[in-house]
Amino acid sequence: MTLRDDYLQYPNRRYGMDHDFFEWSILQQRDPIVWPNGAKIAIWVSYALEFFPLDQPAKPFKAPGGMVTPYPDLRHFTTRDYGNRVGIQRIWKVLAKHGITASAAVNSVVAQRYPYLINKINDRGDEIIAHGVDMGKVHYGGMDDADEAALVEEAVSVLRGVSGQPVTGWWSPGKSESWNTLNHAANNGIEYVCDWVNDDMPYEIKSPNGNLLTAMPHTEEIWDRTILMDKKHNEEEWVEQIQDAFTIFYNETDRYGGRIMSIVLTPYLAGMHYRIKYLDEALGWIMDHDHVWAATGAQILEAFNKQS
């Protein structure tokens, strides 16, 4: 059988990705970045202050950390509350010990219910990232567009009103987006998003309506949730993986320029009494290195944009 001449011709084949959100590129071929004061590594620590409703919907999915047993799942509900009341205090103490300014991803419901947390974040000089309304209101393909627009607007406006911060970062609950989430984020003055985890450095990402944002490298690989809960590694392994990641980034800077290391923390995990010493160990080890800059996502993006 003879094939048609056009059999192996693909009209949509092109260099890069099969979508228009961003241009495909190789990290090692990009122009090098120089961080303030000649730092090699920008350490971006972020922690999540989340509210999980007892009646959290099971569809389309439950965001990680959601209720597990039948209603009312008081055991998991109160564990999450422990993180916001007790665990975060230990994390703040460790961050202060090592002189680390961080980013706080906050559900707007948390900001409304617990103004103490917002005041403490502001007192520390930490940045607030919009993290949706609560962990029961996820963003997903096929949801009503007007409903999603209202959720994004509510999350961002409440956080700005309560905190007085500009709030320029967005992290969707469960890191889940619809096709239009970037539209709504941009329409509400968001400058960077944390949902895309496919790079080690920031890159330009375009919303469907043409607005430009930045995808920040908000990694999942050494997130305490990924290591300790999903992969069920122990705390010593978590510290080792943080150190291994830092070492690779640190060594790459000699050839490729400044790098970003993202460390994501969950207060009801890393802030537990038997785990906090491991966070202290990991961050102390990192900050003992020369040429390390601990900064918020907004600060890192500002320095990056001055060179890109």
C-alpha positions in Angstrom: 0.0 0.0 0.0 1.4 3.4 -1.0 1.0 6.2 1.6 -0.4 9.5 0.7 2.2 12.3 0.3 0.7 14.2 3.2 0.5 11.2 5.6 3.5 12.3 7.7 2.7 16.0 7.6 1.4 17.5 10.9 0.0 21.0 10.4 0.2 21.7 14.2 3.7 20.4 14.7 6.0 23.1 16.0 9.0 23.7 18.2 8.1 23.6 21.9 4.9 22.9 23.7 1.4 22.0 22.5 -0.1 25.2 24.2 0.4 28.9 24.0 1.0 29.7 27.7 4.8 30.0 27.4 7.7 29.6 25.0 9.7 26.4 25.4 13.4 27.0 26.3 16.3 25.3 27.8 17.3 26.7 31.2 21.1 26.3 30.7 21.0 28.4 27.6 19.4 31.5 29.1 21.3 34.6 30.1 22.8 34.3 33.6 21.1 36.2 36.5 23.1 38.1 39.2 21.4 38.4 42.6 21.8 41.4 44.9 25.2 41.7 46.6 26.6 38.9 44.4 24.5 36.2 46.0 24.7 32.8 44.3 21.4 31.4 45.6 18.1 33.1 46.4 16.4 31.1 49.1 12.7 31.3 48.9 10.9 29.9 51.9 7.2 29.8 51.8 4.6 28.5 54.2 0.9 27.9 53.8 -1.8 29.0 56.2 -4.9 27.1 55.0 -8.5 26.5 56.1 -10.0 23.1 55.3 -13.8 23.1 55.7 -15.3 20.2 57.6 -17.8 19.8 54.7 -15.1 20.0 52.1 -16.5 18.9 48.7 -15.1 15.7 47.3 -15.6 16.8 43.7 -13.9 17.5 41.4 -11.2 16.6 43.9 -10.0 17.4 47.4 -6.9 19.6 47.7 -4.0 17.9 49.5 -4.6 18.0 53.2 -8.3 17.7 52.9 -10.7 15.8 55.2 -10.3 12.0 55.0 -12.9 10.2 57.2 -16.6 10.7 57.0 -18.1 14.0 58.3 -17.3 15.3 60.8 -13.6 14.5 60.4 -12.6 16.3 63.6 -9.2 14.5 63.8 -7.9 16.0 60.6 -9.7 19.3 61.0 -8.1 19.9 64.3 -4.7 18.8 63.0 -4.8 21.5 60.3 -5.9 24.0 63.0 -2.9 22.9 65.1 -0.6 24.1 62.3 -2.1 27.5 62.2 -2.1 28.0 66.0 1.0 26.1 67.2 3.1 24.8 64.4 3.5 28.1 62.7 4.9 29.6 65.9 7.8 27.2 65.8 8.4 27.8 62.1 8.5 31.6 62.7 11.0 31.1 65.6 13.3 29.1 63.3 13.0 31.6 60.5 13.9 34.4 62.9 16.9 32.5 64.2 18.4 32.3 60.8 17.4 35.8 59.6 15.0 34.5 56.9 12.2 36.6 55.4 9.6 34.4 53.8 6.4 34.3 51.9 3.1 33.3 53.5 0.4 31.7 51.2 -2.8 32.5 52.9 -6.5 31.5 52.3 -8.6 34.6 52.5 -10.9 32.8 55.1 -7.8 32.5 57.3 -7.2 36.2 57.1 -10.7 37.0 58.0 -10.9 34.5 60.9 -7.5 34.9 62.4 -6.3 38.6 62.1 -3.5 37.7 64.6 -1.8 35.7 61.9 -1.8 38.5 59.4 -0.5 41.0 62.0 2.3 38.6 62.8 3.2 38.1 59.1 3.3 41.9 58.7 5.4 42.3 61.8 7.9 39.8 60.5 8.1 41.5 57.1 6.9 38.4 55.3 5.1 38.7 52.0 1.5 37.5 51.6 0.6 35.3 48.6 -3.0 34.8 47.6 -3.9 31.2 48.2 -7.6 31.1 47.2 -10.6 31.5 49.4 -10.2 28.2 51.3 -9.1 24.7 50.5 -12.6 23.5 49.7 -12.8 25.9 46.8 -10.5 24.6 44.1 -10.0 25.8 40.6 -10.4 23.3 37.8 -11.2 22.9 34.1 -14.9 23.1 33.3 -15.9 25.3 36.3 -18.2 28.2 35.7 -16.0 31.1 34.6 -18.0 33.7 36.5 -17.8 31.7 39.7 -14.0 31.4 39.3 -13.6 35.1 38.6 -15.5 35.8 41.9 -13.3 33.4 43.9 -10.1 35.0 42.6 -11.4 38.5 43.2 -12.6 37.6 46.7 -9.3 36.0 47.7 -7.1 38.8 46.5 -9.3 41.7 47.6 -9.8 40.3 51.1 -6.1 39.7 51.7 -5.2 43.2 50.4 -7.8 44.8 52.6 -6.9 42.9 55.8 -3.1 43.0 55.4 -2.5 46.3 53.6 0.0 44.4 51.4 0.0 44.7 47.6 -0.4 40.8 47.2 1.2 40.2 43.8 1.6 36.4 44.0 -1.0 33.6 43.4 -0.9 29.9 44.5 -4.1 28.0 43.6 -5.4 25.6 46.2 -4.0 22.2 45.3 -1.9 24.0 42.6 -4.9 23.4 40.3 -6.0 25.9 37.6 -8.7 26.1 35.0 -7.9 27.3 31.5 -8.9 30.8 32.7 -7.3 31.1 36.1 -4.4 33.1 34.7 -6.9 35.5 33.1 -8.6 36.1 36.5 -5.2 36.4 38.3 -4.0 39.0 35.9 -7.3 40.9 36.0 -6.8 41.3 39.8 -3.2 42.6 39.5 -1.4 39.4 40.2 2.2 39.4 38.8 3.4 35.9 39.5 2.0 32.4 40.0 3.2 29.4 41.9 1.2 26.6 40.2 3.6 25.7 37.4 6.5 23.6 38.7 8.4 22.8 35.5 11.5 25.0 35.9 14.2 26.1 38.3 14.0 29.8 37.4 11.2 32.3 36.6 9.8 32.5 33.1 7.2 34.5 31.3 3.7 33.0 31.1 0.8 34.3 29.0 -2.8 34.2 30.1 -5.4 33.3 27.4 -6.4 36.9 27.1 -2.8 38.0 26.5 -1.7 39.3 29.9 1.8 38.5 30.8 2.7 37.0 34.2 5.7 35.2 35.6 5.7 31.5 36.6 7.9 31.2 39.7 9.8 28.0 40.6 7.7 27.0 43.5 8.9 23.4 43.7 7.0 20.4 44.9 10.0 18.0 45.0 11.3 19.0 48.5 8.0 20.3 49.9 7.6 18.8 53.3 4.2 17.4 52.3 5.8 15.6 49.3 8.7 14.1 51.2 7.1 13.3 54.6 3.5 12.5 53.7 3.3 11.4 50.1 6.6 9.6 49.8 6.7 8.7 53.5 10.4 9.4 53.8 11.8 10.2 57.3 12.9 13.6 58.5 16.6 12.8 58.1 16.0 12.0 54.4 14.1 15.3 54.1 17.1 17.2 55.4 19.4 15.3 53.1 17.3 16.0 50.1 17.2 19.7 50.9 21.0 19.8 51.2 21.5 17.8 48.0 19.2 20.2 46.1 21.1 23.2 47.5 24.4 21.7 46.6 23.5 21.2 43.0 22.1 24.7 42.6 25.1 26.2 44.4 27.5 24.4 42.1 25.6 25.3 39.0 25.9 29.0 39.7 29.6 29.1 38.7 28.6 28.3 35.1 25.0 29.4 34.8 24.6 32.4 37.2 22.2 32.8 40.1 19.7 30.2 41.0 16.6 30.0 43.2 15.9 27.3 45.8 12.3 27.1 46.9 11.5 25.4 50.2 7.7 25.0 50.9 6.5 24.3 54.4 3.3 23.1 55.9 2.9 24.2 59.5 1.0 21.1 60.7 4.0 19.0 59.3 7.2 20.9 59.6 6.0 22.7 62.7 5.4 19.5 64.7 7.4 19.3 68.0 9.4 16.3 66.8 10.1 17.7 63.3 11.0 21.4 64.0 14.7 20.5 64.8 15.1 19.1 61.3 13.9 22.3 59.7 16.3 24.2 62.0 19.1 21.9 60.9 18.4 22.3 57.2 18.0 26.1 57.2 21.0 26.6 59.5 23.2 24.5 57.1 22.0 26.5 54.1 22.5 29.9 55.8 26.0 29.0 56.9 27.1 29.2 53.2 28.4 32.3 51.7 26.5 34.2 49.0 23.0 33.2 50.1 20.1 35.6 49.9 16.9 34.8 51.8 14.1 36.7 50.2 10.4 36.7 49.4 8.9 35.7 46.0 8.2 39.3 45.2 11.7 40.4 46.1 13.2 37.7 43.9 11.0 38.6 41.0 11.8 42.2 41.3 15.6 41.5 41.1 15.0 39.0 38.2 12.9 41.5 36.2 15.6 44.2 36.4 17.9 41.8 34.3 15.5 40.0 32.1 
